[in-house]
Amino acid sequence: MTRRKTTPRRKPKPLGGPRTYGRLQRALDDAARREIEAVLKETGGQVVAAATALGVSKVALWKRMRALGIKAKG
């Protein structure tokens, strides 16, 4: 049995990082930032509860928050 060659995984590009994006990407990032901040405010800064309310995993929310520059309170 021969082994399959695998290609190394690349890290995903950060969302909302220092790169210049088009107007659509900035608008999407701004909308996501506002929504996440609003849900975090409703849940008292609890990331797990906010992730549940948004329908995503806590890891996905942490990654998105980091990419958008949102700090968790606590």
N, CA, C and O atoms as a GROMACS GRO file, in nm:
protein
  296
    1MET      N    1   0.084  -0.118   0.000
    1MET     CA    2   0.000   0.000   0.000
    1MET      C    3   0.089   0.124   0.000
    1MET      O    4   0.179   0.136   0.083
    2THR      N    5   0.065   0.214  -0.090
    2THR     CA    6   0.145   0.336  -0.098
    2THR      C    7   0.077   0.448  -0.023
    2THR      O    8  -0.046   0.454  -0.012
    3ARG      N    9   0.158   0.536   0.027
    3ARG     CA   10   0.103   0.650   0.101
    3ARG      C   11   0.071   0.764   0.005
    3ARG      O   12   0.142   0.787  -0.093
    4ARG      N   13  -0.036   0.832   0.035
    4ARG     CA   14  -0.073   0.948  -0.045
    4ARG      C   15   0.010   1.068  -0.001
    4ARG      O   16   0.036   1.088   0.118
    5LYS      N   17   0.049   1.145  -0.097
    5LYS     CA   18   0.120   1.269  -0.064
    5LYS      C   19   0.018   1.372  -0.017
    5LYS      O   20  -0.088   1.389  -0.077
    6THR      N   21   0.052   1.438   0.090
    6THR     CA   22  -0.037   1.542   0.140
    6THR      C   23   0.032   1.676   0.128
    6THR      O   24   0.154   1.687   0.146
    7THR      N   25  -0.044   1.775   0.098
    7THR     CA   26   0.011   1.910   0.090
    7THR      C   27  -0.002   1.977   0.225
    7THR      O   28  -0.102   1.955   0.295
    8PRO      N   29   0.095   2.056   0.263
    8PRO     CA   30   0.085   2.123   0.394
    8PRO      C   31  -0.032   2.220   0.396
    8PRO      O   32  -0.063   2.285   0.296
    9ARG      N   33  -0.098   2.227   0.510
    9ARG     CA   34  -0.211   2.319   0.524
    9ARG      C   35  -0.162   2.461   0.540
    9ARG      O   36  -0.062   2.487   0.607
   10ARG      N   37  -0.232   2.550   0.478
   10ARG     CA   38  -0.198   2.692   0.490
   10ARG      C   39  -0.288   2.756   0.593
   10ARG      O   40  -0.404   2.719   0.609
   11LYS      N   41  -0.233   2.853   0.663
   11LYS     CA   42  -0.313   2.925   0.761
   11LYS      C   43  -0.412   3.015   0.686
   11LYS      O   44  -0.376   3.076   0.585
   12PRO      N   45  -0.537   3.023   0.734
   12PRO     CA   46  -0.632   3.112   0.669
   12PRO      C   47  -0.592   3.258   0.689
   12PRO      O   48  -0.535   3.294   0.792
   13LYS      N   49  -0.622   3.338   0.590
   13LYS     CA   50  -0.592   3.481   0.601
   13LYS      C   51  -0.684   3.544   0.704
   13LYS      O   52  -0.803   3.513   0.706
   14PRO      N   53  -0.632   3.631   0.788
   14PRO     CA   54  -0.718   3.694   0.890
   14PRO      C   55  -0.822   3.785   0.826
   14PRO      O   56  -0.796   3.852   0.726
   15LEU      N   57  -0.939   3.786   0.886
   15LEU     CA   58  -1.046   3.874   0.840
   15LEU      C   59  -1.032   4.008   0.908
   15LEU      O   60  -1.008   4.014   1.029
   16GLY      N   61  -1.047   4.113   0.836
   16GLY     CA   62  -1.042   4.246   0.895
   16GLY      C   63  -0.903   4.286   0.941
   16GLY      O   64  -0.889   4.375   1.025
   17GLY      N   65  -0.802   4.223   0.888
   17GLY     CA   66  -0.664   4.253   0.927
   17GLY      C   67  -0.616   4.383   0.865
   17GLY      O   68  -0.696   4.463   0.817
   18PRO      N   69  -0.486   4.403   0.866
   18PRO     CA   70  -0.430   4.529   0.818
   18PRO      C   71  -0.436   4.545   0.667
   18PRO      O   72  -0.408   4.654   0.615
   19ARG      N   73  -0.470   4.439   0.595
   19ARG     CA   74  -0.475   4.448   0.449
   19ARG      C   75  -0.591   4.537   0.405
   19ARG      O   76  -0.688   4.556   0.477
   20THR      N   77  -0.578   4.590   0.288
   20THR     CA   78  -0.684   4.673   0.234
   20THR      C   79  -0.784   4.584   0.162
   20THR      O   80  -0.748   4.512   0.069
   21TYR      N   81  -0.907   4.590   0.204
   21TYR     CA   82  -1.014   4.512   0.142
   21TYR      C   83  -1.105   4.606   0.065
   21TYR      O   84  -1.099   4.728   0.079
   22GLY      N   85  -1.188   4.546  -0.016
   22GLY     CA   86  -1.285   4.624  -0.088
   22GLY      C   87  -1.396   4.672   0.003
   22GLY      O   88  -1.404   4.634   0.120
   23ARG      N   89  -1.481   4.755  -0.052
   23ARG     CA   90  -1.591   4.810   0.028
   23ARG      C   91  -1.684   4.702   0.079
   23ARG      O   92  -1.734   4.712   0.191
   24LEU      N   93  -1.709   4.600  -0.002
   24LEU     CA   94  -1.800   4.493   0.040
   24LEU      C   95  -1.743   4.418   0.160
   24LEU      O   96  -1.816   4.391   0.256
   25GLN      N   97  -1.614   4.383   0.155
   25GLN     CA   98  -1.554   4.309   0.266
   25GLN      C   99  -1.555   4.393   0.393
   25GLN      O  100  -1.581   4.340   0.501
   26ARG      N  101  -1.526   4.523   0.382
   26ARG     CA  102  -1.530   4.610   0.500
   26ARG      C  103  -1.670   4.617   0.557
   26ARG      O  104  -1.688   4.616   0.679
   27ALA      N  105  -1.770   4.625   0.470
   27ALA     CA  106  -1.909   4.630   0.516
   27ALA      C  107  -1.949   4.501   0.586
   27ALA      O  108  -2.017   4.504   0.688
   28LEU      N  109  -1.906   4.387   0.532
   28LEU     CA  110  -1.936   4.259   0.596
   28LEU      C  111  -1.867   4.248   0.731
   28LEU      O  112  -1.927   4.201   0.828
   29ASP      N  113  -1.741   4.289   0.738
   29ASP     CA  114  -1.668   4.286   0.865
   29ASP      C  115  -1.732   4.377   0.969
   29ASP      O  116  -1.743   4.342   1.086
   30ASP      N  117  -1.775   4.496   0.925
   30ASP     CA  118  -1.840   4.590   1.017
   30ASP      C  119  -1.972   4.533   1.070
   30ASP      O  120  -2.002   4.545   1.188
   31ALA      N  121  -2.049   4.470   0.981
   31ALA     CA  122  -2.176   4.410   1.023
   31ALA      C  123  -2.152   4.296   1.121
   31ALA      O  124  -2.223   4.283   1.221
   32ALA      N  125  -2.053   4.213   1.094
   32ALA     CA  126  -2.021   4.102   1.183
   32ALA      C  127  -1.973   4.154   1.319
   32ALA      O  128  -2.010   4.100   1.423
   33ARG      N  129  -1.892   4.259   1.317
   33ARG     CA  130  -1.841   4.318   1.441
   33ARG      C  131  -1.956   4.371   1.526
   33ARG      O  132  -1.961   4.347   1.647
   34ARG      N  133  -2.048   4.444   1.463
   34ARG     CA  134  -2.163   4.500   1.536
   34ARG      C  135  -2.249   4.388   1.596
   34ARG      O  136  -2.293   4.398   1.710
   35GLU      N  137  -2.274   4.283   1.518
   35GLU     CA  138  -2.358   4.172   1.565
   35GLU      C  139  -2.291   4.100   1.682
   35GLU      O  140  -2.357   4.071   1.782
   36ILE      N  141  -2.164   4.070   1.670
   36ILE     CA  142  -2.093   4.001   1.778
   36ILE      C  143  -2.090   4.086   1.903
   36ILE      O  144  -2.114   4.035   2.013
   37GLU      N  145  -2.060   4.214   1.888
   37GLU     CA  146  -2.056   4.302   2.005
   37GLU      C  147  -2.192   4.313   2.072
   37GLU      O  148  -2.200   4.318   2.195
   38ALA      N  149  -2.299   4.317   1.993
   38ALA     CA  150  -2.434   4.326   2.049
   38ALA      C  151  -2.468   4.200   2.128
   38ALA      O  152  -2.524   4.208   2.237
   39VAL      N  153  -2.435   4.084   2.073
   39VAL     CA  154  -2.466   3.958   2.141
   39VAL      C  155  -2.379   3.944   2.266
   39VAL      O  156  -2.427   3.896   2.369
   40LEU      N  157  -2.254   3.986   2.259
   40LEU     CA  158  -2.168   3.982   2.378
   40LEU      C  159  -2.224   4.071   2.488
   40LEU      O  160  -2.218   4.037   2.606
   41LYS      N  161  -2.278   4.187   2.449
   41LYS     CA  162  -2.337   4.279   2.548
   41LYS      C  163  -2.460   4.214   2.612
   41LYS      O  164  -2.479   4.224   2.733
   42GLU      N  165  -2.542   4.148   2.530
   42GLU     CA  166  -2.663   4.082   2.582
   42GLU      C  167  -2.629   3.968   2.678
   42GLU      O  168  -2.702   3.943   2.774
   43THR      N  169  -2.517   3.898   2.652
   43THR     CA  170  -2.480   3.783   2.734
   43THR      C  171  -2.383   3.820   2.846
   43THR      O  172  -2.330   3.733   2.914
   44GLY      N  173  -2.360   3.949   2.865
   44GLY     CA  174  -2.271   3.993   2.971
   44GLY      C  175  -2.125   3.958   2.947
   44GLY      O  176  -2.048   3.942   3.042
   45GLY      N  177  -2.088   3.947   2.820
   45GLY     CA  178  -1.949   3.918   2.786
   45GLY      C  179  -1.914   3.771   2.788
   45GLY      O  180  -1.797   3.735   2.773
   46GLN      N  181  -2.011   3.684   2.808
   46GLN     CA  182  -1.986   3.540   2.811
   46GLN      C  183  -1.977   3.486   2.669
   46GLN      O  184  -2.076   3.480   2.596
   47VAL      N  185  -1.856   3.447   2.630
   47VAL     CA  186  -1.831   3.405   2.493
   47VAL      C  187  -1.906   3.276   2.460
   47VAL      O  188  -1.957   3.262   2.349
   48VAL      N  189  -1.912   3.182   2.553
   48VAL     CA  190  -1.981   3.055   2.527
   48VAL      C  191  -2.130   3.080   2.502
   48VAL      O  192  -2.188   3.022   2.409
   49ALA      N  193  -2.191   3.164   2.584
   49ALA     CA  194  -2.334   3.195   2.566
   49ALA      C  195  -2.356   3.272   2.436
   49ALA      O  196  -2.455   3.249   2.366
   50ALA      N  197  -2.265   3.361   2.402
   50ALA     CA  198  -2.276   3.436   2.277
   50ALA      C  199  -2.263   3.344   2.157
   50ALA      O  200  -2.335   3.358   2.058
   51ALA      N  201  -2.170   3.248   2.164
   51ALA     CA  202  -2.152   3.153   2.055
   51ALA      C  203  -2.278   3.070   2.035
   51ALA      O  204  -2.319   3.044   1.922
   52THR      N  205  -2.339   3.028   2.145
   52THR     CA  206  -2.463   2.951   2.137
   52THR      C  207  -2.574   3.035   2.073
   52THR      O  208  -2.648   2.986   1.988
   53ALA      N  209  -2.584   3.160   2.113
   53ALA     CA  210  -2.687   3.248   2.057
   53ALA      C  211  -2.665   3.273   1.908
   53ALA      O  212  -2.761   3.288   1.832
   54LEU      N  213  -2.539   3.278   1.867
   54LEU     CA  214  -2.507   3.302   1.725
   54LEU      C  215  -2.510   3.174   1.642
   54LEU      O  216  -2.508   3.179   1.519
   55GLY      N  217  -2.514   3.060   1.709
   55GLY     CA  218  -2.520   2.933   1.637
   55GLY      C  219  -2.386   2.887   1.582
   55GLY      O  220  -2.380   2.817   1.481
   56VAL      N  221  -2.278   2.926   1.650
   56VAL     CA  222  -2.144   2.884   1.609
   56VAL      C  223  -2.073   2.825   1.731
   56VAL      O  224  -2.118   2.840   1.844
   57SER      N  225  -1.962   2.758   1.706
   57SER     CA  226  -1.886   2.704   1.819
   57SER      C  227  -1.809   2.816   1.887
   57SER      O  228  -1.786   2.922   1.829
   58LYS      N  229  -1.771   2.792   2.012
   58LYS     CA  230  -1.697   2.896   2.084
   58LYS      C  231  -1.562   2.921   2.019
   58LYS      O  232  -1.512   3.034   2.021
   59VAL      N  233  -1.501   2.817   1.961
   59VAL     CA  234  -1.372   2.834   1.893
   59VAL      C  235  -1.388   2.922   1.770
   59VAL      O  236  -1.305   3.009   1.744
   60ALA      N  237  -1.495   2.899   1.693
   60ALA     CA  238  -1.520   2.980   1.574
   60ALA      C  239  -1.543   3.126   1.614
   60ALA      O  240  -1.496   3.217   1.546
   61LEU      N  241  -1.616   3.148   1.722
   61LEU     CA  242  -1.640   3.285   1.768
   61LEU      C  243  -1.511   3.350   1.815
   61LEU      O  244  -1.485   3.466   1.784
   62TRP      N  245  -1.428   3.276   1.890
   62TRP     CA  246  -1.299   3.331   1.936
   62TRP      C  247  -1.213   3.372   1.817
   62TRP      O  248  -1.153   3.479   1.818
   63LYS      N  249  -1.207   3.286   1.714
   63LYS     CA  250  -1.126   3.316   1.596
   63LYS      C  251  -1.178   3.440   1.524
   63LYS      O  252  -1.100   3.525   1.482
   64ARG      N  253  -1.309   3.448   1.511
   64ARG     CA  254  -1.370   3.563   1.443
   64ARG      C  255  -1.346   3.691   1.523
   64ARG      O  256  -1.318   3.797   1.466
   65MET      N  257  -1.358   3.680   1.656
   65MET     CA  258  -1.334   3.797   1.741
   65MET      C  259  -1.189   3.844   1.728
   65MET      O  260  -1.162   3.964   1.718
   66ARG      N  261  -1.097   3.749   1.728
   66ARG     CA  262  -0.955   3.784   1.715
   66ARG      C  263  -0.929   3.850   1.580
   66ARG      O  264  -0.856   3.949   1.572
   67ALA      N  265  -0.989   3.795   1.473
   67ALA     CA  266  -0.970   3.851   1.340
   67ALA      C  267  -1.027   3.992   1.327
   67ALA      O  268  -0.973   4.075   1.254
   68LEU      N  269  -1.137   4.018   1.399
   68LEU     CA  270  -1.202   4.149   1.391
   68LEU      C  271  -1.150   4.247   1.497
   68LEU      O  272  -1.190   4.363   1.499
   69GLY      N  273  -1.063   4.199   1.585
   69GLY     CA  274  -1.006   4.286   1.687
   69GLY      C  275  -1.099   4.313   1.804
   69GLY      O  276  -1.091   4.418   1.868
   70ILE      N  277  -1.188   4.219   1.832
   70ILE     CA  278  -1.282   4.232   1.943
   70ILE      C  279  -1.221   4.163   2.065
   70ILE      O  280  -1.183   4.046   2.058
   71LYS      N  281  -1.212   4.235   2.175
   71LYS     CA  282  -1.157   4.178   2.298
   71LYS      C  283  -1.271   4.126   2.384
   71LYS      O  284  -1.377   4.189   2.395
   72ALA      N  285  -1.249   4.010   2.446
   72ALA     CA  286  -1.347   3.956   2.539
   72ALA      C  287  -1.327   4.023   2.673
   72ALA      O  288  -1.215   4.044   2.719
   73LYS      N  289  -1.436   4.054   2.734
   73LYS     CA  290  -1.427   4.117   2.867
   73LYS      C  291  -1.420   4.006   2.972
   73LYS      O  292  -1.495   3.909   2.966
   74GLY      N  293  -1.330   4.023   3.067
   74GLY     CA  294  -1.325   3.922   3.171
   74GLY      C  295  -1.191   3.869   3.196
   74GLY      O  296  -1.174   3.782   3.282
   0.00000   0.00000   0.00000
